[in-house]
C-alpha cells in the first residue's frame, strides 16, 4: 500500500500520527505542508485545512485519532490500542482527554478566535497554564499498573501523553520568565 502522510512543523497531532506510523513500522512518504499551502493547495487534500492527513492508496483521512485507528485496523503489527476491551476503553479515555480537553485550546486558530486581544507571550503563558492544570488532573489516572500510561504495554495513550507533555515541557521552559514554578507530572 502507498501511504502519504501530510504533516507540518510543530503540529502535535501530526507528530502523534508519525509516532504511530513509525511504531507500527508502516512505510510512508512524508509531505511537509507549509502554512501558505494550508489555506490554498492543501485544501484539495483536506478541505478543513489542518494537518495531519493521510492518503492510503488514494483514500484520504484526517484527524489524528481517526487516522491512527484506521492504521490499527488496516495494518498488521504491534497494537497501539491494547488487548482487552477495558484497556482499549482506558486508552481511548486518555487520548480523548488529551485531544479534546488539553489540545483543543492549544490550537492557534481556537485561541486566536476566543482571545484575539492576547499577544504571543500572553498566549504562550495561557497555553502553559492550561497544559499544566490538565496534566495535573490526568496524572492521578495514568501509570497506575506500570510505567506505561495504561496497562502493561506501550499504547496510543503513551503517544498522546508524551506529545502533550513534550508541548508542556517546551511551554514550561518558555514560562520561566512568567513564573518561578513549573508544574511536575
Backbone as ProteinMPNN parsed JSONL, in Angstrom:
{"seq_chain_A": "XXXXXXXXXXXXXXXXXXXXXXXXXXXXXXXXXXXXXXXXXXXXXXXXXXXXXXXXXXXXXXXXXXXXXXXXXXXXXXXXXXXXXXXXXXXXXXXXXXXXXXXXXXXXXXXXXXXXXXXXXXXXXXXXXXXXXXXXXXXXXXXXXXXXXXXXXXXXXXXXXXXXXXXXXXXXXXXXXXXXXXXXX", "coords_chain_A": {"N_chain_A": [[0.838, -1.18, 0.0], [0.463, 2.251, -0.735], [1.382, 4.918, 1.236], [0.763, 8.186, 2.04], [1.743, 10.754, 4.049], [0.662, 13.663, 5.454], [1.993, 16.44, 6.936], [3.018, 19.046, 9.244], [5.434, 21.312, 10.388], [5.818, 21.479, 13.877], [3.283, 20.573, 14.539], [1.378, 19.028, 16.88], [-0.602, 17.051, 16.624], [-0.006, 15.887, 14.144], [2.471, 14.881, 14.773], [1.806, 12.828, 16.549], [0.576, 10.961, 14.813], [2.73, 10.364, 13.175], [4.459, 9.138, 15.012], [2.93, 6.863, 15.546], [2.875, 5.642, 12.983], [5.62, 5.066, 12.712], [6.063, 3.4, 14.967], [4.426, 1.226, 14.348], [5.771, 0.416, 12.184], [5.16, 1.152, 9.531], [5.683, 1.809, 6.235], [6.005, 5.02, 4.754], [5.446, 8.043, 2.875], [6.465, 11.2, 3.658], [4.88, 14.308, 3.543], [5.543, 17.578, 3.705], [3.604, 20.218, 4.778], [3.216, 23.531, 4.1], [2.545, 26.618, 5.9], [1.346, 28.446, 4.143], [0.3, 26.771, 2.141], [-1.68, 25.463, 3.551], [-3.917, 27.066, 3.486], [-4.552, 27.056, 0.854], [-3.526, 25.232, -1.702], [-3.369, 22.775, -0.266], [-5.929, 22.384, 0.629], [-7.226, 20.825, -1.209], [-6.499, 18.287, -0.515], [-7.232, 18.084, 2.22], [-10.085, 19.499, 3.045], [-10.656, 20.903, 5.382], [-8.288, 22.021, 6.128], [-6.332, 21.568, 8.044], [-3.482, 19.806, 9.424], [-2.887, 16.567, 10.794], [-3.088, 14.647, 7.748], [-3.787, 11.717, 5.887], [-3.121, 9.64, 3.133], [-4.011, 6.636, 1.843], [-3.405, 4.511, -0.584], [-4.918, 6.28, -2.157], [-7.215, 6.735, -0.594], [-8.262, 9.205, 1.485], [-7.83, 10.578, 4.695], [-8.446, 12.489, 7.621], [-7.655, 13.935, 10.856], [-6.144, 13.046, 13.814], [-6.791, 10.909, 15.688], [-8.707, 9.384, 14.292], [-7.184, 8.671, 12.062], [-5.131, 7.112, 13.234], [-6.603, 5.026, 14.382], [-7.599, 3.908, 12.046], [-5.197, 3.054, 10.832], [-4.522, 1.139, 12.703], [-6.526, -0.748, 12.296], [-6.092, -1.503, 9.626], [-3.456, -2.271, 9.18], [-1.109, -4.745, 9.951], [0.86, -5.769, 12.786], [2.429, -4.334, 15.681], [0.165, -3.614, 18.271], [-1.562, -0.624, 19.125], [-3.714, -0.129, 20.636], [-4.244, -1.745, 22.81], [-5.16, -4.928, 24.39], [-7.47, -5.854, 25.56], [-10.984, -5.16, 26.055], [-11.353, -3.391, 28.183], [-8.797, -2.226, 28.448], [-8.604, -0.97, 25.923], [-10.725, 0.859, 26.154], [-9.783, 2.465, 28.275], [-7.418, 3.449, 27.137], [-8.461, 4.915, 24.997], [-9.91, 6.766, 26.519], [-7.889, 8.284, 27.796], [-6.626, 9.318, 25.506], [-8.749, 10.791, 24.396], [-9.134, 12.708, 26.403], [-6.684, 14.099, 26.291], [-6.76, 14.943, 23.598], [-9.233, 16.362, 23.295], [-9.679, 17.942, 25.627], [-7.158, 18.972, 26.576], [-5.595, 19.552, 24.252], [-7.185, 20.993, 22.316], [-7.642, 23.802, 23.119], [-5.038, 24.635, 22.701], [-4.668, 24.933, 20.041], [-3.819, 27.156, 17.532], [-5.687, 28.576, 15.937], [-8.043, 28.318, 17.418], [-7.421, 29.619, 19.837], [-6.833, 32.148, 18.814], [-9.352, 32.849, 17.871], [-10.983, 32.889, 20.226], [-9.526, 34.488, 21.991], [-8.517, 37.019, 20.768], [-7.299, 39.373, 21.514], [-4.958, 38.873, 22.877], [-1.39, 39.005, 23.07], [1.485, 37.276, 21.647], [3.202, 36.361, 23.762], [1.455, 36.373, 25.957], [-0.42, 34.497, 25.073], [1.209, 32.241, 24.996], [1.783, 31.962, 27.716], [-0.791, 31.465, 28.736], [-1.405, 29.05, 27.397], [0.557, 27.376, 28.544], [-0.206, 27.398, 31.261], [-2.726, 26.187, 31.071], [-2.109, 23.604, 30.038], [-0.519, 22.652, 32.146], [-2.362, 22.611, 34.302], [-4.226, 20.727, 33.339], [-2.624, 18.423, 32.938], [-1.959, 17.907, 35.549], [-4.407, 17.017, 36.57], [-4.731, 14.721, 35.01], [-2.635, 13.043, 35.766], [-3.27, 11.478, 38.003], [-4.62, 9.304, 37.047], [-3.116, 7.785, 35.329], [-0.359, 5.603, 34.502], [-0.616, 3.699, 36.53], [-0.543, 0.881, 36.812], [1.939, 0.315, 35.792], [4.924, 1.646, 34.241], [3.842, 2.555, 31.944], [1.322, 4.522, 30.313], [-1.271, 3.384, 30.287], [-2.11, 0.192, 31.395], [0.117, -2.63, 30.78], [1.718, -2.33, 28.583], [3.216, -0.442, 25.894], [1.236, 2.045, 24.37], [-1.284, 3.803, 22.439], [-2.121, 5.727, 24.2], [0.236, 6.398, 25.535], [1.593, 7.717, 23.486], [-0.079, 9.951, 23.034], [-0.012, 11.207, 25.57], [2.758, 11.66, 25.812], [3.193, 13.415, 23.661], [1.735, 15.716, 24.398], [2.88, 16.244, 26.837], [5.463, 16.806, 26.026], [4.927, 19.168, 24.675], [4.104, 20.632, 26.9], [6.496, 20.655, 28.367], [8.127, 22.177, 26.665], [6.631, 24.535, 26.759], [6.872, 25.074, 29.489], [9.568, 25.67, 29.714], [9.584, 28.042, 28.275], [7.952, 29.496, 29.938], [9.423, 30.179, 32.133], [10.15, 32.827, 32.414], [7.756, 33.898, 33.177], [6.825, 32.72, 35.501], [8.027, 31.46, 38.617], [7.651, 28.804, 39.289], [7.294, 25.497, 38.042], [4.978, 23.184, 36.947], [4.84, 19.713, 37.812], [4.656, 16.501, 36.368]], "CA_chain_A": [[0.0, 0.0, 0.0], [1.174, 3.522, -0.737], [0.915, 5.781, 2.311], [1.235, 9.567, 2.01], [1.46, 11.369, 5.347], [0.737, 15.119, 5.364], [2.373, 16.951, 8.235], [3.544, 20.406, 9.274], [6.35, 21.545, 11.511], [5.213, 21.942, 15.117], [1.938, 20.051, 14.767], [1.271, 17.939, 17.857], [-1.456, 15.991, 16.09], [0.75, 15.186, 13.108], [3.537, 14.138, 15.456], [1.2, 11.591, 17.078], [0.394, 10.026, 13.707], [4.052, 9.908, 12.734], [4.928, 8.175, 16.015], [2.186, 5.614, 15.321], [3.401, 5.046, 11.75], [6.951, 4.52, 12.991], [5.935, 2.295, 15.911], [3.851, 0.09, 13.634], [6.705, 0.157, 11.079], [4.442, 1.309, 8.272], [6.426, 2.699, 5.337], [5.196, 6.147, 4.296], [6.132, 9.206, 2.334], [6.055, 12.384, 4.424], [4.707, 15.52, 2.761], [5.523, 18.751, 4.585], [2.628, 21.208, 4.329], [3.593, 24.87, 4.565], [1.398, 27.421, 6.34], [0.692, 29.032, 2.967], [-0.449, 25.715, 1.455], [-2.857, 25.066, 4.346], [-5.061, 27.874, 3.076], [-4.721, 27.048, -0.604], [-3.409, 23.95, -2.414], [-3.604, 21.638, 0.633], [-7.373, 22.211, 0.805], [-7.657, 19.74, -2.1], [-6.266, 17.057, 0.245], [-8.072, 18.157, 3.415], [-10.84, 20.744, 2.951], [-10.629, 21.615, 6.662], [-7.06, 22.808, 6.08], [-5.403, 21.238, 9.129], [-2.752, 18.544, 9.399], [-2.413, 15.666, 9.769], [-3.965, 13.883, 6.856], [-3.079, 10.563, 5.354], [-3.729, 9.04, 1.95], [-3.603, 5.244, 1.691], [-3.896, 4.09, -1.906], [-5.917, 7.235, -2.627], [-8.215, 7.014, 0.433], [-7.738, 10.3, 2.309], [-8.451, 10.674, 6.009], [-7.822, 13.47, 8.504], [-7.846, 13.852, 12.311], [-5.146, 12.091, 14.316], [-7.359, 9.701, 16.295], [-9.314, 8.589, 13.219], [-6.084, 8.126, 11.259], [-4.429, 6.056, 13.969], [-7.498, 3.87, 14.478], [-7.611, 3.317, 10.706], [-3.927, 2.329, 10.692], [-4.611, -0.023, 13.593], [-7.41, -1.734, 11.674], [-5.68, -1.906, 8.268], [-2.062, -2.711, 9.108], [-0.686, -5.679, 10.988], [1.993, -5.316, 13.585], [2.219, -4.035, 17.093], [-1.084, -2.908, 18.566], [-1.498, 0.595, 19.936], [-4.981, 0.046, 21.339], [-4.418, -2.697, 23.897], [-5.609, -6.277, 24.038], [-8.785, -6.149, 26.133], [-11.928, -4.046, 25.879], [-11.097, -2.422, 29.251], [-7.593, -1.475, 28.068], [-8.946, -0.101, 24.794], [-11.551, 1.959, 26.669], [-8.913, 3.381, 29.041], [-6.51, 4.109, 26.192], [-9.264, 5.937, 24.306], [-10.246, 7.801, 27.511], [-6.716, 9.16, 27.926], [-6.457, 10.022, 24.224], [-9.835, 11.766, 24.278], [-8.85, 13.813, 27.333], [-5.591, 14.9, 25.715], [-7.182, 15.511, 22.322], [-10.341, 17.309, 23.406], [-9.579, 18.875, 26.747], [-5.871, 19.662, 26.662], [-5.049, 20.017, 22.985], [-8.012, 21.936, 21.556], [-7.329, 25.209, 23.383], [-3.674, 24.938, 22.242], [-4.741, 25.2, 18.62], [-3.669, 28.598, 17.298], [-6.919, 29.178, 15.416], [-9.01, 28.375, 18.514], [-7.0, 30.684, 20.746], [-6.98, 33.417, 18.087], [-10.787, 33.142, 17.808], [-11.537, 33.21, 21.541], [-8.737, 35.511, 22.698], [-7.749, 37.766, 19.756], [-6.603, 40.516, 22.123], [-3.707, 38.46, 23.525], [-0.156, 38.961, 22.283], [2.067, 35.925, 21.624], [3.691, 35.98, 25.091], [0.284, 36.077, 26.793], [-0.963, 33.226, 24.598], [2.137, 31.198, 25.439], [1.575, 31.789, 29.154], [-2.101, 30.834, 28.908], [-1.268, 27.645, 26.976], [1.344, 26.675, 29.562], [-1.022, 27.229, 32.468], [-3.785, 25.205, 30.783], [-1.497, 22.28, 29.956], [-0.098, 22.277, 33.493], [-3.554, 22.279, 35.081], [-4.819, 19.484, 32.821], [-1.723, 17.304, 33.229], [-2.085, 17.632, 36.985], [-5.615, 16.196, 36.723], [-4.538, 13.445, 34.324], [-1.601, 12.178, 36.35], [-3.805, 10.542, 39.002], [-5.272, 8.151, 36.413], [-2.219, 7.108, 34.386], [0.841, 4.948, 35.061], [-1.017, 3.066, 37.789], [-0.091, -0.508, 36.83], [3.316, 0.204, 35.299], [5.439, 2.92, 33.753], [3.086, 2.924, 30.755], [0.145, 5.33, 30.663], [-2.375, 2.464, 30.569], [-1.759, -1.223, 31.29], [1.48, -3.137, 30.887], [2.409, -2.2, 27.3], [3.175, 0.823, 25.177], [-0.028, 2.186, 23.647], [-1.611, 5.121, 21.904], [-2.184, 6.655, 25.339], [1.605, 6.88, 25.761], [1.902, 8.677, 22.424], [-0.827, 11.184, 23.28], [0.525, 11.859, 26.772], [4.118, 12.141, 25.515], [3.156, 14.582, 22.769], [1.276, 16.902, 25.123], [3.897, 16.527, 27.855], [6.547, 17.476, 25.299], [4.457, 20.542, 24.483], [4.156, 21.251, 28.234], [7.892, 20.89, 28.714], [8.565, 23.329, 25.886], [5.943, 25.703, 27.316], [7.441, 25.349, 30.803], [10.837, 26.364, 29.501], [9.262, 29.404, 27.865], [7.253, 30.148, 31.044], [10.322, 30.558, 33.215], [10.127, 34.279, 32.583], [6.454, 34.307, 33.708], [6.533, 32.122, 36.8], [9.175, 30.733, 39.164], [7.373, 27.375, 39.492], [6.877, 24.698, 36.9], [4.276, 22.013, 37.471], [5.502, 18.43, 37.532], [3.748, 15.378, 36.192]], "C_chain_A": [[0.884, 1.245, 0.0], [0.545, 4.436, 0.311], [1.595, 7.146, 2.19], [0.79, 10.205, 3.325], [1.707, 12.865, 5.241], [0.919, 15.694, 6.761], [2.804, 18.406, 8.11], [4.396, 20.564, 10.524], [5.578, 22.092, 12.715], [3.824, 21.411, 15.411], [1.973, 18.85, 15.707], [0.496, 16.76, 17.288], [-0.741, 15.191, 15.01], [1.862, 14.352, 13.726], [3.011, 12.815, 16.003], [1.075, 10.537, 15.979], [1.741, 9.491, 13.248], [4.643, 8.905, 13.724], [4.235, 6.831, 15.804], [2.675, 4.904, 14.059], [4.751, 4.38, 12.003], [6.881, 3.325, 13.933], [5.418, 1.042, 15.215], [4.689, -0.3, 12.419], [5.993, 0.136, 9.73], [5.256, 2.259, 7.392], [5.498, 3.811, 4.818], [6.09, 7.212, 3.671], [5.571, 10.421, 3.062], [6.003, 13.585, 3.496], [4.582, 16.684, 3.74], [4.587, 19.799, 3.991], [3.006, 22.552, 4.93], [2.354, 25.614, 5.061], [0.634, 28.043, 5.162], [-0.191, 28.002, 2.262], [-1.701, 25.322, 2.226], [-4.104, 25.846, 3.954], [-5.306, 27.868, 1.584], [-4.653, 25.626, -1.164], [-3.695, 22.73, -1.533], [-5.093, 21.375, 0.854], [-7.945, 21.148, -0.127], [-7.485, 18.383, -1.414], [-7.208, 17.011, 1.441], [-8.804, 19.493, 3.405], [-10.9, 21.548, 4.252], [-9.361, 22.461, 6.764], [-6.066, 22.539, 7.185], [-4.629, 19.964, 8.802], [-3.009, 17.875, 10.736], [-3.542, 15.205, 8.844], [-3.115, 12.732, 6.338], [-3.853, 10.076, 4.126], [-3.15, 7.635, 1.82], [-4.245, 4.739, 0.407], [-5.054, 4.976, -2.382], [-7.027, 7.551, -1.641], [-7.629, 8.044, 1.388], [-8.548, 10.402, 3.592], [-7.712, 11.723, 6.818], [-8.218, 13.188, 9.946], [-7.029, 12.694, 12.897], [-5.753, 10.808, 14.885], [-7.973, 8.797, 15.23], [-8.236, 7.932, 12.359], [-5.439, 6.944, 11.963], [-5.321, 4.826, 14.128], [-7.604, 3.162, 13.13], [-6.339, 2.497, 10.487], [-3.944, 1.051, 11.52], [-5.444, -1.127, 12.955], [-6.859, -2.3, 10.37], [-4.264, -2.451, 8.158], [-1.759, -3.643, 10.273], [0.46, -5.062, 11.776], [1.568, -5.024, 15.005], [0.946, -3.208, 17.287], [-0.818, -1.672, 19.413], [-2.75, 0.771, 20.793], [-5.245, -1.013, 22.409], [-5.017, -4.013, 23.437], [-6.964, -6.643, 24.63], [-9.697, -4.936, 25.925], [-11.727, -2.985, 26.96], [-9.856, -1.578, 28.937], [-7.902, -0.501, 26.941], [-9.772, 1.098, 25.262], [-10.687, 2.96, 27.436], [-7.943, 4.123, 28.136], [-7.265, 5.221, 25.467], [-9.65, 7.07, 25.251], [-9.099, 8.793, 27.643], [-6.519, 9.973, 26.651], [-7.512, 11.105, 24.053], [-9.589, 12.969, 25.19], [-7.753, 14.712, 26.775], [-6.086, 15.641, 24.481], [-8.215, 16.623, 22.492], [-10.155, 18.353, 24.486], [-8.276, 19.658, 26.739], [-5.494, 20.309, 25.341], [-5.872, 21.109, 22.303], [-7.723, 23.403, 21.86], [-5.905, 25.617, 22.964], [-3.645, 25.337, 20.78], [-4.728, 26.713, 18.394], [-4.958, 29.25, 16.821], [-7.983, 29.29, 16.506], [-8.667, 29.531, 19.444], [-7.152, 32.057, 20.089], [-8.458, 33.828, 18.034], [-11.313, 33.619, 19.161], [-10.803, 34.331, 22.269], [-7.888, 36.331, 21.723], [-6.935, 38.917, 20.334], [-5.237, 40.155, 22.714], [-2.528, 38.531, 22.566], [0.442, 37.559, 22.414], [2.573, 35.483, 22.991], [2.537, 35.618, 26.025], [-0.353, 34.753, 26.381], [-0.097, 32.068, 25.072], [1.933, 30.9, 26.918], [0.261, 31.058, 29.42], [-2.062, 29.354, 28.52], [-0.536, 26.836, 28.039], [0.551, 26.41, 30.823], [-2.098, 26.165, 32.251], [-3.215, 23.787, 30.738], [-1.124, 21.785, 31.35], [-1.293, 21.834, 34.34], [-4.151, 20.939, 34.642], [-3.934, 18.267, 33.082], [-1.788, 16.925, 34.706], [-3.301, 16.744, 37.242], [-5.413, 14.803, 36.135], [-3.619, 12.504, 35.086], [-2.135, 11.2, 37.391], [-4.418, 9.291, 38.375], [-4.399, 7.463, 35.365], [-1.035, 6.524, 35.141], [0.55, 4.294, 36.404], [-0.463, 1.658, 37.909], [1.372, -0.67, 36.477], [3.815, 1.595, 34.932], [4.772, 3.353, 32.454], [1.831, 3.675, 31.18], [-1.028, 4.446, 31.073], [-1.857, 1.038, 30.417], [-0.271, -1.503, 31.374], [2.306, -2.943, 29.619], [2.283, -0.785, 26.753], [1.895, 0.881, 24.359], [-0.178, 3.605, 23.1], [-1.712, 6.148, 23.026], [-0.796, 7.219, 25.645], [1.987, 7.941, 24.729], [1.195, 10.002, 22.696], [-0.294, 11.926, 24.494], [1.916, 12.43, 26.49], [4.089, 13.386, 24.649], [2.715, 15.837, 23.51], [2.26, 17.259, 26.233], [5.086, 17.236, 27.218], [6.183, 18.938, 25.085], [4.529, 21.294, 25.81], [5.586, 21.594, 28.599], [8.431, 22.094, 27.952], [7.925, 24.602, 26.4], [6.55, 26.078, 28.66], [8.768, 26.076, 30.668], [10.595, 27.814, 29.101], [8.642, 30.184, 29.013], [8.196, 30.613, 32.14], [10.322, 32.066, 33.454], [8.809, 34.761, 33.192], [6.24, 33.85, 35.134], [7.736, 31.349, 37.316], [8.92, 29.248, 39.351], [6.917, 26.731, 38.209], [6.181, 23.473, 37.453], [5.031, 20.752, 37.057], [4.441, 17.364, 37.354], [4.442, 14.134, 36.658]], "O_chain_A": [[1.925, 1.281, 0.657], [-0.657, 4.698, 0.285], [2.82, 7.256, 2.231], [-0.393, 10.192, 3.664], [2.828, 13.293, 4.969], [0.102, 15.464, 7.654], [2.938, 18.931, 7.005], [4.093, 20.006, 11.579], [4.794, 23.034, 12.594], [3.238, 21.762, 16.435], [2.522, 17.798, 15.377], [0.895, 15.607, 17.453], [-0.851, 13.966, 14.962], [2.158, 13.251, 13.261], [3.695, 11.795, 15.927], [1.42, 9.372, 16.18], [1.878, 8.301, 12.963], [5.263, 7.925, 13.312], [4.874, 5.781, 15.873], [2.867, 3.688, 14.071], [4.99, 3.258, 11.556], [7.574, 2.331, 13.715], [5.905, -0.062, 15.458], [4.348, -1.244, 11.707], [6.191, -0.76, 8.91], [5.491, 3.404, 7.779], [4.342, 3.554, 4.484], [7.297, 7.27, 3.903], [4.361, 10.644, 3.082], [6.949, 13.855, 2.757], [3.624, 16.758, 4.509], [4.754, 20.215, 2.845], [3.103, 22.682, 6.15], [1.234, 25.275, 4.679], [-0.592, 28.146, 5.199], [-1.3, 28.321, 1.836], [-2.684, 24.891, 1.624], [-5.221, 25.342, 4.076], [-6.171, 28.593, 1.093], [-5.641, 24.894, -1.098], [-4.222, 21.736, -2.033], [-5.478, 20.266, 1.225], [-9.029, 20.623, 0.127], [-8.229, 17.443, -1.692], [-7.901, 16.017, 1.653], [-8.207, 20.521, 3.725], [-11.166, 22.75, 4.222], [-9.363, 23.503, 7.419], [-5.043, 23.218, 7.262], [-5.075, 19.146, 7.998], [-3.318, 18.554, 11.715], [-4.732, 15.353, 9.12], [-1.886, 12.784, 6.356], [-5.083, 10.103, 4.1], [-1.936, 7.467, 1.701], [-5.461, 4.564, 0.324], [-6.038, 4.486, -2.936], [-7.729, 8.546, -1.823], [-6.61, 7.787, 2.03], [-9.777, 10.325, 3.583], [-6.491, 11.841, 6.719], [-9.026, 12.299, 10.213], [-7.203, 11.533, 12.525], [-5.265, 9.719, 14.583], [-7.782, 7.581, 15.261], [-8.366, 6.77, 11.975], [-5.225, 5.895, 11.356], [-4.839, 3.699, 14.019], [-7.691, 1.935, 13.085], [-6.406, 1.365, 10.006], [-3.443, 0.012, 11.09], [-5.105, -2.306, 13.062], [-7.127, -3.455, 10.039], [-3.91, -3.038, 7.135], [-2.104, -3.366, 11.422], [0.95, -3.978, 11.461], [0.492, -5.417, 15.456], [0.693, -2.242, 16.568], [0.038, -1.676, 20.298], [-2.837, 1.711, 21.585], [-6.38, -1.152, 22.863], [-5.339, -4.195, 22.263], [-7.55, -7.651, 24.237], [-9.228, -3.83, 25.655], [-11.909, -1.797, 26.692], [-9.861, -0.363, 29.136], [-7.507, 0.663, 26.998], [-9.544, 2.223, 24.817], [-10.841, 4.169, 27.266], [-7.678, 5.306, 28.351], [-6.763, 6.338, 25.341], [-9.712, 8.224, 24.828], [-9.314, 10.005, 27.606], [-6.272, 11.177, 26.71], [-7.203, 12.213, 23.615], [-9.812, 14.112, 24.791], [-7.878, 15.937, 26.784], [-5.852, 16.842, 24.342], [-8.085, 17.696, 21.902], [-10.446, 19.53, 24.271], [-8.288, 20.88, 26.881], [-5.116, 21.48, 25.306], [-5.302, 22.059, 21.764], [-7.57, 24.189, 20.925], [-5.602, 26.807, 22.883], [-2.711, 25.999, 20.328], [-5.518, 27.451, 18.984], [-5.291, 30.355, 17.251], [-8.748, 30.254, 16.52], [-9.536, 30.329, 19.796], [-7.556, 33.018, 20.743], [-8.778, 35.011, 18.141], [-12.007, 34.633, 19.237], [-11.401, 35.044, 23.075], [-6.663, 36.34, 21.839], [-5.984, 39.383, 19.706], [-4.445, 41.046, 23.019], [-2.644, 38.165, 21.397], [-0.041, 36.748, 23.204], [2.389, 34.321, 23.353], [2.635, 34.663, 26.795], [-0.779, 33.975, 27.234], [-0.611, 31.035, 25.5], [1.911, 29.74, 27.331], [0.212, 30.138, 30.237], [-2.615, 28.507, 29.222], [-0.962, 25.737, 28.392], [0.625, 25.321, 31.392], [-2.355, 25.343, 33.131], [-3.781, 22.872, 31.337], [-1.384, 20.632, 31.694], [-1.237, 20.804, 35.013], [-4.533, 20.119, 35.477], [-4.441, 17.195, 33.411], [-1.683, 15.75, 35.058], [-3.228, 15.816, 38.047], [-5.875, 13.815, 36.705], [-3.81, 11.289, 35.05], [-1.499, 10.176, 37.639], [-4.707, 8.323, 39.079], [-4.895, 6.641, 34.594], [-0.752, 6.909, 36.275], [1.381, 4.334, 37.311], [0.029, 1.268, 38.968], [1.986, -1.679, 36.821], [3.192, 2.599, 35.277], [5.101, 4.41, 31.916], [1.334, 3.481, 32.29], [-1.698, 4.712, 32.071], [-1.23, 0.714, 29.409], [0.497, -0.735, 31.953], [3.469, -3.345, 29.575], [1.369, -0.039, 27.104], [1.507, -0.103, 23.729], [0.682, 4.466, 23.281], [-1.415, 7.323, 22.814], [-0.67, 8.397, 25.979], [2.627, 8.939, 25.061], [1.811, 11.063, 22.597], [-0.139, 13.147, 24.453], [2.216, 13.556, 26.886], [4.868, 14.313, 24.868], [3.263, 16.914, 23.275], [2.455, 18.435, 26.538], [5.65, 18.16, 27.805], [7.005, 19.832, 25.281], [4.958, 22.447, 25.854], [5.863, 22.691, 29.085], [9.115, 22.939, 28.53], [8.582, 25.64, 26.475], [6.729, 27.26, 28.951], [9.055, 26.998, 31.431], [11.317, 28.711, 29.536], [8.782, 31.406, 29.071], [7.783, 31.383, 33.007], [10.48, 32.515, 34.589], [8.729, 35.892, 33.671], [5.548, 34.519, 35.902], [8.4, 30.654, 36.546], [9.867, 28.489, 39.553], [6.237, 27.349, 37.39], [6.717, 22.792, 38.327], [5.767, 20.746, 36.07], [3.453, 17.321, 38.087], [3.865, 13.047, 36.605]]}, "name": "protein", "num_of_chains": 1, "seq": "XXXXXXXXXXXXXXXXXXXXXXXXXXXXXXXXXXXXXXXXXXXXXXXXXXXXXXXXXXXXXXXXXXXXXXXXXXXXXXXXXXXXXXXXXXXXXXXXXXXXXXXXXXXXXXXXXXXXXXXXXXXXXXXXXXXXXXXXXXXXXXXXXXXXXXXXXXXXXXXXXXXXXXXXXXXXXXXXXXXXXXXXX"}
